[in-house]
Amino acid sequence: MLLSLDEFLWALRRDGFAVSTAQAIDAARACALVGFGDRAALRDAIGAVVVERAADLRRFHACFDRFFSPAGAHVGDLWGRLRERGFSDAELSALRDLLSAAAERSGAHGDAVAFHALTGAAGELEQMLRSAGIARVLAPMTSSLQVGFFAQRVMDQLGVPAVASALRRIRSALQEALGEDRGAALADALSAELERMRHRVREHVTLSLRRLEGEAPATAGRMDVPFASLGEDEMEDVRRAVRDLSERLRGAERLRRRRARRGRIDPHRTLRRSLQTGGVPFRPARRARRRDKPRLMVLCDVSDSVRVAARFMLEFVCAAQDLFDRTRSFVFVSELAETTELFEGGPTNVVLARIQRGEVVSRAHNSNYGRVLRAFEERYGREVDRRVTIVILGDGRTNYFPDEAEVLRRLRDRARALLWLCPEGPGAWGTGDSAMLRYAAASTKVLVARTARELETAAREVVARRA
C-alpha cells in the first residue's frame, strides 16, 4: 500500500499539485491512522494533507477516483502488472534475464535508464522526468508545435530507442524459449508497457509547456484560439478571462502597496542594530524606498483588421489606471484621438461600443500609421520622458502609406520603453504592405498577441516594465 500511495502522490504531482516530501510523509501517517477499509475516509485524510485550496478539492477528488478505480492507473512495477495479465513466474524469470542482459549491454553506452523506468514503478519514471537533466532538455521549448520534437529528445535522453531496439531482439528470444504463442504474447505485453511509457513522456512534455506558459493543467482551448477565428460565444469567454486578468493585476498591485507602506527590511541596518543586543530581541529595521511611479501611453489601432485584439487591449487599459501613475489611451485608424477621459468617465462597455461605431475616430478609412505617429509626436512628444512606457497595438500594415519608422525610433529614445503588440506572427512581417520589420527595429520589443493567452503574456510584460 505504501507503493500505491507513493504512485498516487506522483499522479497528483502530474495533475499539478505541489506535493512536498513533508506532505508525502504526513499522507502516509494519515493513511496509517484511518486505514484502508473506508474509501471516503481515506480520500478525505489524504486530501486534508495535500489539498491547500478549496478550489482544488474537486480536482483532487477526480484524480483520486480515477487512480483508484478498477480501470485507473497501473499500480505496481512491471512484474506485478505482467503477473496480473496471467504470465507465470517461470515466464517472467526468462524475461527478467533477457532484460537484465539487454540493460547491461546498454549501460555501456549510457542508455540503461529507460530499462529501469520500464521495469520499475510509475513513481520511478516520474522522478526521472523531473530530474535536472530533463528540465534542461525542455528549457528551450516555446510552442505547442514543438511538443513532438522535445518528447523525442526526452526519450533519447532516457534511452527509450535502446529499449525499443532491445525488444525486437527479445521477442525472438522469448518465442524460442517459451514457444511461439506465449513468447509473442509476453513480447506484445512488453511493447504495450513501452508504449505507455512513451505516452507518459509526451504527457509530461505537454504539461511542462503549460507550466512554462503559466497555464493551469486543466485550462483549455479558447484562450489559444486566434482572434480572427473566435466565435461570439468564445469571444465572451475570452472577454471574461481578460477581465479576470485585470482583477488579478489590480489585486497584486493592492498587495504591493500594502507591503510598501510598511517599508522594506534593510538587512544592513537590521544586523548592525542586532549587535547591540546579541540578536535578542531581533528587531527588523525598515526602509521606505521611494520610487517614481511610471506612466503609460497606449495607442490602439481599431481598424477592422485588428478590431478584436484592440477591444481586449482596451479592456486591459482600464485595469492599467490602477497600475501606473497616469495612463493615457489613444485610438486611431487614419486619425488619432485620445480616449483617456472617456474611459475615466463611463462604463467600459459603453466606451468600447462608441469606438466600434466610429464615433471617436472614423473607421471608414484605411490605417495610416505614418500620419498617426507624426500626429502623436507633434501633440504629445514633449510629454514623453524616461518615466513613460509607450505601448502600440497594431498589425503594422500601412496600406502603402509612408511608415515613418524614424518617428517611432525618436519616441523610443525618449521613453522608458516602447513596446509593440502585434496580432500577426513574425512569418507575416514584411509581406505585402507590412512595415513590421522596420517597426520592430525601431521598438524596444515586439510582443506577438495573436491569441488571448499571448495577449495576457504581453500584458504581464507591460506591467513588469514598471520595475
Secondary structure in CASP SS format (residue, H / E / C, confidence):
PFRMAT SS
TARGET T0000
AUTHOR 0000-0000-0000
METHOD secondary structure of the structure
MODEL  1
M C 1.00
L H 1.00
L H 1.00
S H 1.00
L H 1.00
D H 1.00
E H 1.00
F H 1.00
L H 1.00
W H 1.00
A H 1.00
L H 1.00
R H 1.00
R H 1.00
D C 1.00
G C 1.00
F C 1.00
A C 1.00
V C 1.00
S C 1.00
T H 1.00
A H 1.00
Q H 1.00
A H 1.00
I H 1.00
D H 1.00
A H 1.00
A H 1.00
R H 1.00
A H 1.00
C H 1.00
A H 1.00
L H 1.00
V H 1.00
G C 1.00
F C 1.00
G C 1.00
D C 1.00
R H 1.00
A H 1.00
A H 1.00
L H 1.00
R H 1.00
D H 1.00
A H 1.00
I H 1.00
G H 1.00
A H 1.00
V H 1.00
V H 1.00
V C 1.00
E C 1.00
R C 1.00
A H 1.00
A H 1.00
D H 1.00
L H 1.00
R H 1.00
R H 1.00
F H 1.00
H H 1.00
A H 1.00
C H 1.00
F H 1.00
D H 1.00
R H 1.00
F H 1.00
F C 1.00
S C 1.00
P C 1.00
A C 1.00
G C 1.00
A C 1.00
H C 1.00
V C 1.00
G C 1.00
D C 1.00
L H 1.00
W H 1.00
G H 1.00
R H 1.00
L H 1.00
R H 1.00
E H 1.00
R C 1.00
G C 1.00
F C 1.00
S C 1.00
D H 1.00
A H 1.00
E H 1.00
L H 1.00
S H 1.00
A H 1.00
L H 1.00
R H 1.00
D H 1.00
L H 1.00
L H 1.00
S H 1.00
A H 1.00
A H 1.00
A H 1.00
E H 1.00
R H 1.00
S H 1.00
G H 1.00
A C 1.00
H C 1.00
G C 1.00
D C 1.00
A C 1.00
V H 1.00
A H 1.00
F H 1.00
H H 1.00
A H 1.00
L H 1.00
T H 1.00
G C 1.00
A C 1.00
A H 1.00
G H 1.00
E H 1.00
L H 1.00
E H 1.00
Q H 1.00
M H 1.00
L H 1.00
R C 1.00
S C 1.00
A H 1.00
G H 1.00
I H 1.00
A H 1.00
R H 1.00
V H 1.00
L H 1.00
A C 1.00
P C 1.00
M C 1.00
T C 1.00
S C 1.00
S H 1.00
L H 1.00
Q H 1.00
V H 1.00
G H 1.00
F H 1.00
F H 1.00
A H 1.00
Q H 1.00
R H 1.00
V H 1.00
M H 1.00
D H 1.00
Q H 1.00
L H 1.00
G C 1.00
V H 1.00
P H 1.00
A H 1.00
V H 1.00
A H 1.00
S H 1.00
A H 1.00
L H 1.00
R H 1.00
R H 1.00
I H 1.00
R H 1.00
S H 1.00
A H 1.00
L H 1.00
Q H 1.00
E H 1.00
A H 1.00
L H 1.00
G C 1.00
E H 1.00
D H 1.00
R H 1.00
G H 1.00
A H 1.00
A H 1.00
L H 1.00
A H 1.00
D H 1.00
A H 1.00
L H 1.00
S H 1.00
A H 1.00
E H 1.00
L H 1.00
E H 1.00
R H 1.00
M H 1.00
R H 1.00
H H 1.00
R H 1.00
V H 1.00
R H 1.00
E H 1.00
H H 1.00
V H 1.00
T H 1.00
L H 1.00
S H 1.00
L H 1.00
R H 1.00
R H 1.00
L H 1.00
E C 1.00
G C 1.00
E C 1.00
A C 1.00
P C 1.00
A C 1.00
T C 1.00
A C 1.00
G H 1.00
R H 1.00
M H 1.00
D H 1.00
V C 1.00
P E 1.00
F H 1.00
A H 1.00
S H 1.00
L C 1.00
G C 1.00
E H 1.00
D H 1.00
E H 1.00
M H 1.00
E H 1.00
D H 1.00
V H 1.00
R H 1.00
R H 1.00
A H 1.00
V H 1.00
R H 1.00
D H 1.00
L H 1.00
S H 1.00
E H 1.00
R H 1.00
L H 1.00
R H 1.00
G H 1.00
A H 1.00
E H 1.00
R H 1.00
L H 1.00
R H 1.00
R H 1.00
R H 1.00
R H 1.00
A H 1.00
R H 1.00
R H 1.00
G C 1.00
R E 1.00
I E 1.00
D C 1.00
P H 1.00
H H 1.00
R H 1.00
T H 1.00
L H 1.00
R H 1.00
R H 1.00
S H 1.00
L H 1.00
Q C 1.00
T C 1.00
G C 1.00
G C 1.00
V C 1.00
P C 1.00
F C 1.00
R C 1.00
P C 1.00
A C 1.00
R E 1.00
R E 1.00
A C 1.00
R C 1.00
R C 1.00
R C 1.00
D C 1.00
K C 1.00
P C 1.00
R E 1.00
L E 1.00
M E 1.00
V E 1.00
L E 1.00
C E 1.00
D E 1.00
V C 1.00
S C 1.00
D H 1.00
S H 1.00
V H 1.00
R H 1.00
V H 1.00
A H 1.00
A H 1.00
R H 1.00
F H 1.00
M H 1.00
L H 1.00
E H 1.00
F H 1.00
V H 1.00
C H 1.00
A H 1.00
A H 1.00
Q H 1.00
D H 1.00
L H 1.00
F C 1.00
D C 1.00
R C 1.00
T E 1.00
R E 1.00
S E 1.00
F E 1.00
V E 1.00
F E 1.00
V C 1.00
S C 1.00
E C 1.00
L E 1.00
A E 1.00
E E 1.00
T C 1.00
T H 1.00
E H 1.00
L H 1.00
F H 1.00
E H 1.00
G H 1.00
G C 1.00
P C 1.00
T H 1.00
N H 1.00
V H 1.00
V H 1.00
L H 1.00
A H 1.00
R H 1.00
I H 1.00
Q H 1.00
R C 1.00
G C 1.00
E C 1.00
V C 1.00
V C 1.00
S C 1.00
R C 1.00
A C 1.00
H C 1.00
N C 1.00
S C 1.00
N C 1.00
Y H 1.00
G H 1.00
R H 1.00
V H 1.00
L H 1.00
R H 1.00
A H 1.00
F H 1.00
E H 1.00
E H 1.00
R H 1.00
Y H 1.00
G H 1.00
R H 1.00
E H 1.00
V C 1.00
D C 1.00
R C 1.00
R C 1.00
V E 1.00
T E 1.00
I E 1.00
V E 1.00
I E 1.00
L E 1.00
G C 1.00
D C 1.00
G C 1.00
R E 1.00
T C 1.00
N C 1.00
Y C 1.00
F C 1.00
P C 1.00
D C 1.00
E C 1.00
A H 1.00
E H 1.00
V H 1.00
L H 1.00
R H 1.00
R H 1.00
L H 1.00
R H 1.00
D H 1.00
R H 1.00
A C 1.00
R C 1.00
A E 1.00
L E 1.00
L E 1.00
W E 1.00
L E 1.00
C E 1.00
P C 1.00
E C 1.00
G C 1.00
P H 1.00
G H 1.00
A H 1.00
W C 1.00
G C 1.00
T C 1.00
G C 1.00
D C 1.00
S E 1.00
A C 1.00
M H 1.00
L H 1.00
R H 1.00
Y H 1.00
A H 1.00
A H 1.00
A H 1.00
S C 1.00
T C 1.00
K E 1.00
V E 1.00
L E 1.00
V E 1.00
A C 1.00
R C 1.00
T E 1.00
A H 1.00
R H 1.00
E H 1.00
L H 1.00
E H 1.00
T H 1.00
A H 1.00
A H 1.00
R H 1.00
E H 1.00
V H 1.00
V H 1.00
A H 1.00
R C 1.00
R C 1.00
A C 1.00
END
